[in-house]
């Protein structure tokens, strides 16, 4: 059985990994927002979610939520509890990843530019 990867591509800086996924024989589902990712989780149970981490400076994310992924990760137990999460984070926001990981355990976090 091949892997299914849900790519949440919210910005042009998201790493271009489609060719790698093809080489791995993985099926990639692309969405452009956490909201659309949740809708996709209602239909599919991906092995991995791959997304960028954006800390919520001075907006609602910084208060109630940590980042752009809180709502998506909170929905995993209901829709796809076995899905693992891999995030990419810019160096200047890496400090905040621990806050998210304490709330929603991450499989991996990678720095990118």
Secondary structure, DSSP 4 states (H G I P E B T S, - for coil): ---EEEEE--STTS---HHHHHHHT-EEEEESSHHHHHHHHHH---SEEEEE--B-TTSHHHHT-SBTTHHHHHHHHHH-TT-EEEEEEEGGGGGGHHHHHHHS--SEEEEE-
